[in-house]
Amino acid sequence: MNRENLSSLFCGFLFAIGLGISGMTQPQKVVGFLDLFGSWDPSLLFVMAGAVLVYSIGYRWVKKNRKPFFTSAFLIPTNRQLDSSLMLGSALFGIGWGIAGFCPGPALTSLVGLGHSVLVFAGTMLAVMLLFEKWQSRKAIR
């Protein structure tokens, strides 16, 4: 296994551990955070603040360096266009997150427990991803 893959594996494990510790793998905690007018649970604000802090420091570091440690180039997105696909995808993501209490990262982390709700969510997520890919490939052919 090369250094790039080992680095990705380490980051994935670190991310999964962080999701577990923060409570992001517990749908009731996420739904409680999103329930602003009910019994709102603000504890995930600390998770969000920590994530923003780590990201902002990391991004500044990336912009200062010419080359990453484990691969040949930084992969920084350049597309800044707001199109209908982005807006629809964002809306579906938010609706799914609010209904199920899972977003993709925590759902994949929660698969280890083989709970019914996470299996349904992950299966549905996979099916929708495959349908989207099929739709995109048909759209590209036209």
Chimera marker file (.cmm) of the C-alpha trace (Angstrom):
<marker_set name="trace">
<marker id="1" x="0.000" y="0.000" z="0.000" r="1" g="1" b="0" radius="0.5"/>
<marker id="2" x="1.422" y="3.389" z="-0.968" r="1" g="1" b="0" radius="0.5"/>
<marker id="3" x="1.757" y="6.472" z="1.250" r="1" g="1" b="0" radius="0.5"/>
<marker id="4" x="-1.248" y="8.198" z="-0.349" r="1" g="1" b="0" radius="0.5"/>
<marker id="5" x="-3.548" y="5.264" z="0.428" r="1" g="1" b="0" radius="0.5"/>
<marker id="6" x="-2.188" y="4.915" z="3.963" r="1" g="1" b="0" radius="0.5"/>
<marker id="7" x="-2.754" y="8.610" z="4.553" r="1" g="1" b="0" radius="0.5"/>
<marker id="8" x="-6.337" y="8.325" z="3.271" r="1" g="1" b="0" radius="0.5"/>
<marker id="9" x="-6.959" y="5.266" z="5.446" r="1" g="1" b="0" radius="0.5"/>
<marker id="10" x="-5.628" y="7.058" z="8.530" r="1" g="1" b="0" radius="0.5"/>
<marker id="11" x="-7.753" y="10.148" z="7.816" r="1" g="1" b="0" radius="0.5"/>
<marker id="12" x="-10.830" y="7.955" z="7.312" r="1" g="1" b="0" radius="0.5"/>
<marker id="13" x="-10.282" y="6.205" z="10.659" r="1" g="1" b="0" radius="0.5"/>
<marker id="14" x="-9.693" y="9.531" z="12.393" r="1" g="1" b="0" radius="0.5"/>
<marker id="15" x="-12.860" y="10.956" z="10.825" r="1" g="1" b="0" radius="0.5"/>
<marker id="16" x="-14.909" y="7.900" z="11.868" r="1" g="1" b="0" radius="0.5"/>
<marker id="17" x="-13.632" y="8.119" z="15.440" r="1" g="1" b="0" radius="0.5"/>
<marker id="18" x="-14.489" y="11.823" z="15.539" r="1" g="1" b="0" radius="0.5"/>
<marker id="19" x="-18.000" y="11.132" z="14.242" r="1" g="1" b="0" radius="0.5"/>
<marker id="20" x="-18.518" y="8.501" z="16.921" r="1" g="1" b="0" radius="0.5"/>
<marker id="21" x="-17.187" y="10.642" z="19.768" r="1" g="1" b="0" radius="0.5"/>
<marker id="22" x="-19.205" y="13.687" z="18.685" r="1" g="1" b="0" radius="0.5"/>
<marker id="23" x="-22.508" y="11.818" z="18.518" r="1" g="1" b="0" radius="0.5"/>
<marker id="24" x="-22.983" y="12.361" z="14.789" r="1" g="1" b="0" radius="0.5"/>
<marker id="25" x="-23.650" y="8.622" z="14.368" r="1" g="1" b="0" radius="0.5"/>
<marker id="26" x="-26.727" y="8.898" z="16.620" r="1" g="1" b="0" radius="0.5"/>
<marker id="27" x="-29.709" y="9.988" z="14.488" r="1" g="1" b="0" radius="0.5"/>
<marker id="28" x="-31.676" y="11.192" z="17.526" r="1" g="1" b="0" radius="0.5"/>
<marker id="29" x="-28.836" y="13.586" z="18.434" r="1" g="1" b="0" radius="0.5"/>
<marker id="30" x="-28.725" y="14.997" z="14.897" r="1" g="1" b="0" radius="0.5"/>
<marker id="31" x="-32.511" y="15.363" z="14.688" r="1" g="1" b="0" radius="0.5"/>
<marker id="32" x="-32.437" y="17.036" z="18.126" r="1" g="1" b="0" radius="0.5"/>
<marker id="33" x="-29.897" y="19.529" z="16.786" r="1" g="1" b="0" radius="0.5"/>
<marker id="34" x="-32.072" y="20.260" z="13.735" r="1" g="1" b="0" radius="0.5"/>
<marker id="35" x="-35.243" y="20.684" z="15.853" r="1" g="1" b="0" radius="0.5"/>
<marker id="36" x="-34.845" y="24.413" z="16.459" r="1" g="1" b="0" radius="0.5"/>
<marker id="37" x="-38.395" y="24.993" z="17.702" r="1" g="1" b="0" radius="0.5"/>
<marker id="38" x="-38.798" y="21.812" z="19.768" r="1" g="1" b="0" radius="0.5"/>
<marker id="39" x="-36.344" y="20.280" z="22.197" r="1" g="1" b="0" radius="0.5"/>
<marker id="40" x="-33.258" y="21.717" z="20.532" r="1" g="1" b="0" radius="0.5"/>
<marker id="41" x="-29.916" y="20.108" z="21.415" r="1" g="1" b="0" radius="0.5"/>
<marker id="42" x="-27.165" y="22.706" z="20.720" r="1" g="1" b="0" radius="0.5"/>
<marker id="43" x="-24.243" y="20.360" z="21.531" r="1" g="1" b="0" radius="0.5"/>
<marker id="44" x="-23.427" y="19.732" z="17.866" r="1" g="1" b="0" radius="0.5"/>
<marker id="45" x="-22.583" y="23.434" z="17.540" r="1" g="1" b="0" radius="0.5"/>
<marker id="46" x="-19.301" y="22.587" z="19.280" r="1" g="1" b="0" radius="0.5"/>
<marker id="47" x="-18.677" y="19.845" z="16.714" r="1" g="1" b="0" radius="0.5"/>
<marker id="48" x="-19.393" y="22.290" z="13.901" r="1" g="1" b="0" radius="0.5"/>
<marker id="49" x="-17.173" y="24.985" z="15.431" r="1" g="1" b="0" radius="0.5"/>
<marker id="50" x="-14.343" y="22.477" z="15.874" r="1" g="1" b="0" radius="0.5"/>
<marker id="51" x="-14.707" y="21.307" z="12.274" r="1" g="1" b="0" radius="0.5"/>
<marker id="52" x="-14.657" y="24.868" z="10.934" r="1" g="1" b="0" radius="0.5"/>
<marker id="53" x="-11.573" y="25.659" z="13.035" r="1" g="1" b="0" radius="0.5"/>
<marker id="54" x="-9.657" y="22.569" z="11.884" r="1" g="1" b="0" radius="0.5"/>
<marker id="55" x="-10.687" y="23.135" z="8.253" r="1" g="1" b="0" radius="0.5"/>
<marker id="56" x="-9.711" y="26.807" z="8.259" r="1" g="1" b="0" radius="0.5"/>
<marker id="57" x="-6.271" y="26.034" z="9.716" r="1" g="1" b="0" radius="0.5"/>
<marker id="58" x="-5.775" y="23.142" z="7.304" r="1" g="1" b="0" radius="0.5"/>
<marker id="59" x="-6.873" y="25.137" z="4.280" r="1" g="1" b="0" radius="0.5"/>
<marker id="60" x="-4.517" y="28.003" z="5.129" r="1" g="1" b="0" radius="0.5"/>
<marker id="61" x="-1.704" y="25.466" z="5.457" r="1" g="1" b="0" radius="0.5"/>
<marker id="62" x="-2.582" y="23.936" z="2.077" r="1" g="1" b="0" radius="0.5"/>
<marker id="63" x="-2.544" y="27.329" z="0.377" r="1" g="1" b="0" radius="0.5"/>
<marker id="64" x="0.938" y="28.090" z="1.810" r="1" g="1" b="0" radius="0.5"/>
<marker id="65" x="2.532" y="24.818" z="0.665" r="1" g="1" b="0" radius="0.5"/>
<marker id="66" x="3.423" y="24.029" z="-2.904" r="1" g="1" b="0" radius="0.5"/>
<marker id="67" x="2.953" y="20.265" z="-2.679" r="1" g="1" b="0" radius="0.5"/>
<marker id="68" x="1.313" y="17.811" z="-0.270" r="1" g="1" b="0" radius="0.5"/>
<marker id="69" x="3.320" y="15.190" z="1.623" r="1" g="1" b="0" radius="0.5"/>
<marker id="70" x="1.717" y="12.046" z="0.248" r="1" g="1" b="0" radius="0.5"/>
<marker id="71" x="0.733" y="12.806" z="-3.351" r="1" g="1" b="0" radius="0.5"/>
<marker id="72" x="1.845" y="14.915" z="-6.291" r="1" g="1" b="0" radius="0.5"/>
<marker id="73" x="-0.715" y="17.751" z="-6.125" r="1" g="1" b="0" radius="0.5"/>
<marker id="74" x="-3.465" y="19.260" z="-3.995" r="1" g="1" b="0" radius="0.5"/>
<marker id="75" x="-6.955" y="18.533" z="-5.278" r="1" g="1" b="0" radius="0.5"/>
<marker id="76" x="-8.726" y="21.836" z="-4.686" r="1" g="1" b="0" radius="0.5"/>
<marker id="77" x="-12.094" y="22.282" z="-6.428" r="1" g="1" b="0" radius="0.5"/>
<marker id="78" x="-12.170" y="25.076" z="-8.984" r="1" g="1" b="0" radius="0.5"/>
<marker id="79" x="-15.844" y="25.036" z="-10.005" r="1" g="1" b="0" radius="0.5"/>
<marker id="80" x="-17.671" y="27.882" z="-8.267" r="1" g="1" b="0" radius="0.5"/>
<marker id="81" x="-20.841" y="27.701" z="-10.348" r="1" g="1" b="0" radius="0.5"/>
<marker id="82" x="-24.177" y="27.383" z="-8.565" r="1" g="1" b="0" radius="0.5"/>
<marker id="83" x="-26.302" y="25.267" z="-10.880" r="1" g="1" b="0" radius="0.5"/>
<marker id="84" x="-29.560" y="23.350" z="-10.566" r="1" g="1" b="0" radius="0.5"/>
<marker id="85" x="-27.781" y="20.043" z="-9.869" r="1" g="1" b="0" radius="0.5"/>
<marker id="86" x="-25.945" y="21.555" z="-6.896" r="1" g="1" b="0" radius="0.5"/>
<marker id="87" x="-29.096" y="23.206" z="-5.542" r="1" g="1" b="0" radius="0.5"/>
<marker id="88" x="-31.220" y="20.059" z="-5.950" r="1" g="1" b="0" radius="0.5"/>
<marker id="89" x="-28.500" y="17.871" z="-4.456" r="1" g="1" b="0" radius="0.5"/>
<marker id="90" x="-28.112" y="20.211" z="-1.490" r="1" g="1" b="0" radius="0.5"/>
<marker id="91" x="-31.866" y="20.237" z="-0.894" r="1" g="1" b="0" radius="0.5"/>
<marker id="92" x="-32.093" y="16.436" z="-1.084" r="1" g="1" b="0" radius="0.5"/>
<marker id="93" x="-29.101" y="16.101" z="1.236" r="1" g="1" b="0" radius="0.5"/>
<marker id="94" x="-30.699" y="18.404" z="3.805" r="1" g="1" b="0" radius="0.5"/>
<marker id="95" x="-34.111" y="16.763" z="3.581" r="1" g="1" b="0" radius="0.5"/>
<marker id="96" x="-32.604" y="13.289" z="3.912" r="1" g="1" b="0" radius="0.5"/>
<marker id="97" x="-30.449" y="14.392" z="6.823" r="1" g="1" b="0" radius="0.5"/>
<marker id="98" x="-33.426" y="15.939" z="8.599" r="1" g="1" b="0" radius="0.5"/>
<marker id="99" x="-35.692" y="12.929" z="8.076" r="1" g="1" b="0" radius="0.5"/>
<marker id="100" x="-33.221" y="10.124" z="8.751" r="1" g="1" b="0" radius="0.5"/>
<marker id="101" x="-30.779" y="11.853" z="11.099" r="1" g="1" b="0" radius="0.5"/>
<marker id="102" x="-27.879" y="10.548" z="9.006" r="1" g="1" b="0" radius="0.5"/>
<marker id="103" x="-25.621" y="12.149" z="6.465" r="1" g="1" b="0" radius="0.5"/>
<marker id="104" x="-23.297" y="9.942" z="4.380" r="1" g="1" b="0" radius="0.5"/>
<marker id="105" x="-20.182" y="9.973" z="6.615" r="1" g="1" b="0" radius="0.5"/>
<marker id="106" x="-21.904" y="9.057" z="9.867" r="1" g="1" b="0" radius="0.5"/>
<marker id="107" x="-24.125" y="6.556" z="8.040" r="1" g="1" b="0" radius="0.5"/>
<marker id="108" x="-21.097" y="4.695" z="6.690" r="1" g="1" b="0" radius="0.5"/>
<marker id="109" x="-19.515" y="4.774" z="10.139" r="1" g="1" b="0" radius="0.5"/>
<marker id="110" x="-22.745" y="3.437" z="11.679" r="1" g="1" b="0" radius="0.5"/>
<marker id="111" x="-22.922" y="0.501" z="9.259" r="1" g="1" b="0" radius="0.5"/>
<marker id="112" x="-20.643" y="-1.380" z="11.652" r="1" g="1" b="0" radius="0.5"/>
<marker id="113" x="-23.582" y="-1.734" z="14.053" r="1" g="1" b="0" radius="0.5"/>
<marker id="114" x="-25.880" y="-3.141" z="11.318" r="1" g="1" b="0" radius="0.5"/>
<marker id="115" x="-28.900" y="-1.257" z="12.671" r="1" g="1" b="0" radius="0.5"/>
<marker id="116" x="-32.085" y="-1.405" z="10.605" r="1" g="1" b="0" radius="0.5"/>
<marker id="117" x="-32.383" y="2.357" z="10.042" r="1" g="1" b="0" radius="0.5"/>
<marker id="118" x="-28.782" y="2.794" z="8.902" r="1" g="1" b="0" radius="0.5"/>
<marker id="119" x="-29.040" y="-0.186" z="6.534" r="1" g="1" b="0" radius="0.5"/>
<marker id="120" x="-32.169" y="1.322" z="4.961" r="1" g="1" b="0" radius="0.5"/>
<marker id="121" x="-30.506" y="4.741" z="4.732" r="1" g="1" b="0" radius="0.5"/>
<marker id="122" x="-27.250" y="3.417" z="3.258" r="1" g="1" b="0" radius="0.5"/>
<marker id="123" x="-29.103" y="1.184" z="0.809" r="1" g="1" b="0" radius="0.5"/>
<marker id="124" x="-31.288" y="4.057" z="-0.329" r="1" g="1" b="0" radius="0.5"/>
<marker id="125" x="-28.251" y="6.340" z="-0.602" r="1" g="1" b="0" radius="0.5"/>
<marker id="126" x="-26.437" y="3.778" z="-2.745" r="1" g="1" b="0" radius="0.5"/>
<marker id="127" x="-29.489" y="3.237" z="-4.988" r="1" g="1" b="0" radius="0.5"/>
<marker id="128" x="-29.924" y="6.989" z="-5.511" r="1" g="1" b="0" radius="0.5"/>
<marker id="129" x="-26.212" y="7.397" z="-6.273" r="1" g="1" b="0" radius="0.5"/>
<marker id="130" x="-26.425" y="4.659" z="-8.915" r="1" g="1" b="0" radius="0.5"/>
<marker id="131" x="-29.577" y="6.188" z="-10.420" r="1" g="1" b="0" radius="0.5"/>
<marker id="132" x="-27.874" y="9.573" z="-10.532" r="1" g="1" b="0" radius="0.5"/>
<marker id="133" x="-24.818" y="8.129" z="-12.295" r="1" g="1" b="0" radius="0.5"/>
<marker id="134" x="-27.071" y="6.429" z="-14.844" r="1" g="1" b="0" radius="0.5"/>
<marker id="135" x="-28.996" y="9.665" z="-15.381" r="1" g="1" b="0" radius="0.5"/>
<marker id="136" x="-25.776" y="11.670" z="-15.766" r="1" g="1" b="0" radius="0.5"/>
<marker id="137" x="-24.348" y="9.222" z="-18.302" r="1" g="1" b="0" radius="0.5"/>
<marker id="138" x="-27.566" y="9.362" z="-20.356" r="1" g="1" b="0" radius="0.5"/>
<marker id="139" x="-27.562" y="13.145" z="-20.124" r="1" g="1" b="0" radius="0.5"/>
<marker id="140" x="-23.949" y="13.249" z="-21.384" r="1" g="1" b="0" radius="0.5"/>
<marker id="141" x="-24.786" y="11.040" z="-24.385" r="1" g="1" b="0" radius="0.5"/>
<marker id="142" x="-27.503" y="13.424" z="-25.635" r="1" g="1" b="0" radius="0.5"/>
<link id1="1" id2="2" r="1" g="1" b="0" radius="0.2"/>
<link id1="2" id2="3" r="1" g="1" b="0" radius="0.2"/>
<link id1="3" id2="4" r="1" g="1" b="0" radius="0.2"/>
<link id1="4" id2="5" r="1" g="1" b="0" radius="0.2"/>
<link id1="5" id2="6" r="1" g="1" b="0" radius="0.2"/>
<link id1="6" id2="7" r="1" g="1" b="0" radius="0.2"/>
<link id1="7" id2="8" r="1" g="1" b="0" radius="0.2"/>
<link id1="8" id2="9" r="1" g="1" b="0" radius="0.2"/>
<link id1="9" id2="10" r="1" g="1" b="0" radius="0.2"/>
<link id1="10" id2="11" r="1" g="1" b="0" radius="0.2"/>
<link id1="11" id2="12" r="1" g="1" b="0" radius="0.2"/>
<link id1="12" id2="13" r="1" g="1" b="0" radius="0.2"/>
<link id1="13" id2="14" r="1" g="1" b="0" radius="0.2"/>
<link id1="14" id2="15" r="1" g="1" b="0" radius="0.2"/>
<link id1="15" id2="16" r="1" g="1" b="0" radius="0.2"/>
<link id1="16" id2="17" r="1" g="1" b="0" radius="0.2"/>
<link id1="17" id2="18" r="1" g="1" b="0" radius="0.2"/>
<link id1="18" id2="19" r="1" g="1" b="0" radius="0.2"/>
<link id1="19" id2="20" r="1" g="1" b="0" radius="0.2"/>
<link id1="20" id2="21" r="1" g="1" b="0" radius="0.2"/>
<link id1="21" id2="22" r="1" g="1" b="0" radius="0.2"/>
<link id1="22" id2="23" r="1" g="1" b="0" radius="0.2"/>
<link id1="23" id2="24" r="1" g="1" b="0" radius="0.2"/>
<link id1="24" id2="25" r="1" g="1" b="0" radius="0.2"/>
<link id1="25" id2="26" r="1" g="1" b="0" radius="0.2"/>
<link id1="26" id2="27" r="1" g="1" b="0" radius="0.2"/>
<link id1="27" id2="28" r="1" g="1" b="0" radius="0.2"/>
<link id1="28" id2="29" r="1" g="1" b="0" radius="0.2"/>
<link id1="29" id2="30" r="1" g="1" b="0" radius="0.2"/>
<link id1="30" id2="31" r="1" g="1" b="0" radius="0.2"/>
<link id1="31" id2="32" r="1" g="1" b="0" radius="0.2"/>
<link id1="32" id2="33" r="1" g="1" b="0" radius="0.2"/>
<link id1="33" id2="34" r="1" g="1" b="0" radius="0.2"/>
<link id1="34" id2="35" r="1" g="1" b="0" radius="0.2"/>
<link id1="35" id2="36" r="1" g="1" b="0" radius="0.2"/>
<link id1="36" id2="37" r="1" g="1" b="0" radius="0.2"/>
<link id1="37" id2="38" r="1" g="1" b="0" radius="0.2"/>
<link id1="38" id2="39" r="1" g="1" b="0" radius="0.2"/>
<link id1="39" id2="40" r="1" g="1" b="0" radius="0.2"/>
<link id1="40" id2="41" r="1" g="1" b="0" radius="0.2"/>
<link id1="41" id2="42" r="1" g="1" b="0" radius="0.2"/>
<link id1="42" id2="43" r="1" g="1" b="0" radius="0.2"/>
<link id1="43" id2="44" r="1" g="1" b="0" radius="0.2"/>
<link id1="44" id2="45" r="1" g="1" b="0" radius="0.2"/>
<link id1="45" id2="46" r="1" g="1" b="0" radius="0.2"/>
<link id1="46" id2="47" r="1" g="1" b="0" radius="0.2"/>
<link id1="47" id2="48" r="1" g="1" b="0" radius="0.2"/>
<link id1="48" id2="49" r="1" g="1" b="0" radius="0.2"/>
<link id1="49" id2="50" r="1" g="1" b="0" radius="0.2"/>
<link id1="50" id2="51" r="1" g="1" b="0" radius="0.2"/>
<link id1="51" id2="52" r="1" g="1" b="0" radius="0.2"/>
<link id1="52" id2="53" r="1" g="1" b="0" radius="0.2"/>
<link id1="53" id2="54" r="1" g="1" b="0" radius="0.2"/>
<link id1="54" id2="55" r="1" g="1" b="0" radius="0.2"/>
<link id1="55" id2="56" r="1" g="1" b="0" radius="0.2"/>
<link id1="56" id2="57" r="1" g="1" b="0" radius="0.2"/>
<link id1="57" id2="58" r="1" g="1" b="0" radius="0.2"/>
<link id1="58" id2="59" r="1" g="1" b="0" radius="0.2"/>
<link id1="59" id2="60" r="1" g="1" b="0" radius="0.2"/>
<link id1="60" id2="61" r="1" g="1" b="0" radius="0.2"/>
<link id1="61" id2="62" r="1" g="1" b="0" radius="0.2"/>
<link id1="62" id2="63" r="1" g="1" b="0" radius="0.2"/>
<link id1="63" id2="64" r="1" g="1" b="0" radius="0.2"/>
<link id1="64" id2="65" r="1" g="1" b="0" radius="0.2"/>
<link id1="65" id2="66" r="1" g="1" b="0" radius="0.2"/>
<link id1="66" id2="67" r="1" g="1" b="0" radius="0.2"/>
<link id1="67" id2="68" r="1" g="1" b="0" radius="0.2"/>
<link id1="68" id2="69" r="1" g="1" b="0" radius="0.2"/>
<link id1="69" id2="70" r="1" g="1" b="0" radius="0.2"/>
<link id1="70" id2="71" r="1" g="1" b="0" radius="0.2"/>
<link id1="71" id2="72" r="1" g="1" b="0" radius="0.2"/>
<link id1="72" id2="73" r="1" g="1" b="0" radius="0.2"/>
<link id1="73" id2="74" r="1" g="1" b="0" radius="0.2"/>
<link id1="74" id2="75" r="1" g="1" b="0" radius="0.2"/>
<link id1="75" id2="76" r="1" g="1" b="0" radius="0.2"/>
<link id1="76" id2="77" r="1" g="1" b="0" radius="0.2"/>
<link id1="77" id2="78" r="1" g="1" b="0" radius="0.2"/>
<link id1="78" id2="79" r="1" g="1" b="0" radius="0.2"/>
<link id1="79" id2="80" r="1" g="1" b="0" radius="0.2"/>
<link id1="80" id2="81" r="1" g="1" b="0" radius="0.2"/>
<link id1="81" id2="82" r="1" g="1" b="0" radius="0.2"/>
<link id1="82" id2="83" r="1" g="1" b="0" radius="0.2"/>
<link id1="83" id2="84" r="1" g="1" b="0" radius="0.2"/>
<link id1="84" id2="85" r="1" g="1" b="0" radius="0.2"/>
<link id1="85" id2="86" r="1" g="1" b="0" radius="0.2"/>
<link id1="86" id2="87" r="1" g="1" b="0" radius="0.2"/>
<link id1="87" id2="88" r="1" g="1" b="0" radius="0.2"/>
<link id1="88" id2="89" r="1" g="1" b="0" radius="0.2"/>
<link id1="89" id2="90" r="1" g="1" b="0" radius="0.2"/>
<link id1="90" id2="91" r="1" g="1" b="0" radius="0.2"/>
<link id1="91" id2="92" r="1" g="1" b="0" radius="0.2"/>
<link id1="92" id2="93" r="1" g="1" b="0" radius="0.2"/>
<link id1="93" id2="94" r="1" g="1" b="0" radius="0.2"/>
<link id1="94" id2="95" r="1" g="1" b="0" radius="0.2"/>
<link id1="95" id2="96" r="1" g="1" b="0" radius="0.2"/>
<link id1="96" id2="97" r="1" g="1" b="0" radius="0.2"/>
<link id1="97" id2="98" r="1" g="1" b="0" radius="0.2"/>
<link id1="98" id2="99" r="1" g="1" b="0" radius="0.2"/>
<link id1="99" id2="100" r="1" g="1" b="0" radius="0.2"/>
<link id1="100" id2="101" r="1" g="1" b="0" radius="0.2"/>
<link id1="101" id2="102" r="1" g="1" b="0" radius="0.2"/>
<link id1="102" id2="103" r="1" g="1" b="0" radius="0.2"/>
<link id1="103" id2="104" r="1" g="1" b="0" radius="0.2"/>
<link id1="104" id2="105" r="1" g="1" b="0" radius="0.2"/>
<link id1="105" id2="106" r="1" g="1" b="0" radius="0.2"/>
<link id1="106" id2="107" r="1" g="1" b="0" radius="0.2"/>
<link id1="107" id2="108" r="1" g="1" b="0" radius="0.2"/>
<link id1="108" id2="109" r="1" g="1" b="0" radius="0.2"/>
<link id1="109" id2="110" r="1" g="1" b="0" radius="0.2"/>
<link id1="110" id2="111" r="1" g="1" b="0" radius="0.2"/>
<link id1="111" id2="112" r="1" g="1" b="0" radius="0.2"/>
<link id1="112" id2="113" r="1" g="1" b="0" radius="0.2"/>
<link id1="113" id2="114" r="1" g="1" b="0" radius="0.2"/>
<link id1="114" id2="115" r="1" g="1" b="0" radius="0.2"/>
<link id1="115" id2="116" r="1" g="1" b="0" radius="0.2"/>
<link id1="116" id2="117" r="1" g="1" b="0" radius="0.2"/>
<link id1="117" id2="118" r="1" g="1" b="0" radius="0.2"/>
<link id1="118" id2="119" r="1" g="1" b="0" radius="0.2"/>
<link id1="119" id2="120" r="1" g="1" b="0" radius="0.2"/>
<link id1="120" id2="121" r="1" g="1" b="0" radius="0.2"/>
<link id1="121" id2="122" r="1" g="1" b="0" radius="0.2"/>
<link id1="122" id2="123" r="1" g="1" b="0" radius="0.2"/>
<link id1="123" id2="124" r="1" g="1" b="0" radius="0.2"/>
<link id1="124" id2="125" r="1" g="1" b="0" radius="0.2"/>
<link id1="125" id2="126" r="1" g="1" b="0" radius="0.2"/>
<link id1="126" id2="127" r="1" g="1" b="0" radius="0.2"/>
<link id1="127" id2="128" r="1" g="1" b="0" radius="0.2"/>
<link id1="128" id2="129" r="1" g="1" b="0" radius="0.2"/>
<link id1="129" id2="130" r="1" g="1" b="0" radius="0.2"/>
<link id1="130" id2="131" r="1" g="1" b="0" radius="0.2"/>
<link id1="131" id2="132" r="1" g="1" b="0" radius="0.2"/>
<link id1="132" id2="133" r="1" g="1" b="0" radius="0.2"/>
<link id1="133" id2="134" r="1" g="1" b="0" radius="0.2"/>
<link id1="134" id2="135" r="1" g="1" b="0" radius="0.2"/>
<link id1="135" id2="136" r="1" g="1" b="0" radius="0.2"/>
<link id1="136" id2="137" r="1" g="1" b="0" radius="0.2"/>
<link id1="137" id2="138" r="1" g="1" b="0" radius="0.2"/>
<link id1="138" id2="139" r="1" g="1" b="0" radius="0.2"/>
<link id1="139" id2="140" r="1" g="1" b="0" radius="0.2"/>
<link id1="140" id2="141" r="1" g="1" b="0" radius="0.2"/>
<link id1="141" id2="142" r="1" g="1" b="0" radius="0.2"/>
</marker_set>
